[in-house]
Every structure is written in C-alpha cells, then in structure tokens.
Amino acid sequence: MTEIDLILDASFTPTYEDICCYMNKAVQEGWQEMNAFIQQSYKASPKLAYSKCSAKPGWNIKYKKQANLFVPYIQKKMALSHW
C-alpha cells in the first residue's frame, strides 16, 4: 500500500506500527515519547479513528480516558498536528 493510501484510505485500517513507519525519523522519536507520556501520565488509551473532515480527511489517533476525549492527533509525514 502506498504512503498516501495509508492515511487516506478508509477501507484499510493501519496498525500503530504502520503509522509510525509512515512518519519520518525525526517525527517518529517525538511521537513515541509523546505517546508514552500521554499513556503513562493520563492513563489514556490511543484509539485509531478515520476522519471524514473535508479539511483533513484520513486516519488519526485520539486519546481517550473512559468516555472523555483528550487530544486527537492527525498524522503527517513531517509533523504531528492537533485540533
């Protein structure tokens, strides 16, 4: 599957490893540190979700603790962004 498909294809659910490999090396390190910090500090679980938002469609990761949504992160090749 091509890189563009990984993020935009709603019919293919990527693994966390797929998403991490999609990012460049500099972003991967920051992502892994942030992911560990959020999970350990807030006991929040990452959940993959597909967004159909017209501005930024594609797979992203949302952190939830019980029913509360923390921070949704949109995966990008060169950076992470949140809304």
C-alpha positions as CSV (number, residue, x, y, z in Angstrom):
1,M,0.0,0.0,0.0
2,T,1.4,3.4,-0.9
3,E,2.0,6.1,1.8
4,I,-0.9,8.2,0.6
5,D,-3.2,5.2,0.9
6,L,-2.1,4.6,4.5
7,I,-3.5,7.8,5.7
8,L,-6.4,8.5,3.3
9,D,-7.8,5.0,2.6
10,A,-10.8,4.4,4.9
11,S,-11.1,0.8,3.8
12,F,-7.6,-0.1,5.2
13,T,-7.1,0.3,8.9
14,P,-3.4,0.9,9.6
15,T,-1.7,-0.5,12.7
16,Y,0.2,1.8,15.1
17,E,3.4,0.4,13.6
18,D,2.2,1.4,10.0
19,I,1.5,4.9,11.2
20,C,4.9,5.2,13.0
21,C,6.7,3.9,9.9
22,Y,4.8,6.5,7.8
23,M,6.5,9.3,9.7
24,N,10.0,10.5,9.1
25,K,12.6,9.5,11.7
26,A,12.7,12.9,13.5
27,V,8.9,12.8,14.0
28,Q,8.9,9.1,15.0
29,E,11.1,9.8,18.0
30,G,8.9,12.7,19.2
31,W,5.8,10.7,18.5
32,Q,6.9,7.7,20.6
33,E,7.9,10.0,23.5
34,M,4.6,11.9,23.4
35,N,2.6,8.7,23.1
36,A,4.3,7.1,26.1
37,F,3.9,10.3,28.2
38,I,0.2,10.6,27.5
39,Q,-0.5,6.9,28.2
40,Q,1.6,6.9,31.4
41,S,0.7,10.3,32.8
42,Y,-3.0,10.4,32.0
43,K,-3.8,6.6,31.7
44,A,-5.4,7.4,28.4
45,S,-5.6,4.9,25.6
46,P,-4.9,5.7,22.0
47,K,-7.7,4.8,19.5
48,L,-7.4,4.9,15.7
49,A,-10.3,6.8,14.1
50,Y,-11.0,7.7,10.5
51,S,-12.0,11.4,10.0
52,K,-14.1,12.4,7.0
53,C,-13.5,16.0,7.7
54,S,-13.2,17.8,4.3
55,A,-10.2,19.9,5.6
56,K,-8.1,16.9,6.7
57,P,-9.6,13.5,6.0
58,G,-7.7,10.4,7.0
59,W,-6.7,8.2,9.9
60,N,-5.7,9.9,13.2
61,I,-5.1,8.9,16.7
62,K,-7.4,10.0,19.6
63,Y,-6.6,9.6,23.2
64,K,-9.5,8.6,25.5
65,K,-9.7,8.1,29.2
66,Q,-13.0,6.3,29.8
67,A,-15.6,8.3,27.9
68,N,-13.6,11.6,27.7
69,L,-11.7,12.6,24.6
70,F,-8.3,14.1,25.2
71,V,-6.3,15.1,22.2
72,P,-6.9,14.0,18.6
73,Y,-3.6,13.9,16.6
74,I,-3.5,13.9,12.9
75,Q,-0.6,12.0,11.4
76,K,1.6,13.9,8.9
77,K,4.8,12.8,7.2
78,M,6.9,15.6,8.6
79,A,5.0,16.6,11.7
80,L,2.1,15.9,14.1
81,S,-0.8,18.3,14.3
82,H,-3.7,18.5,16.7
83,W,-7.1,20.2,16.8
